Amino acid sequence: ENGGRRGGMSLGRIRNNIKMGDDNLWGICEDRGMATFKIKRRVGVNELEIKEGIYWGIEEGRKEGKVGRNCVDSLRGEK
């Protein structure tokens, strides 16, 4: 895509956003997606501890500005 056209400009912004995220800087876009996890575990692993670890990690990401707050918490359903 030609860099001067709308598609090329959009792809350039996406590429820049990915680089900024990789460099631990703020992304350009307010919509940072939705946290999705695929977890494989051994028998006997405490699922509640995994769940709390995920909540903790998301909250740490919010404190660092890497995870945006939604109007409704998609994991807990709270406002």
Helices and strands as residue ranges (DSSP letters): H 6-22, H 47-63
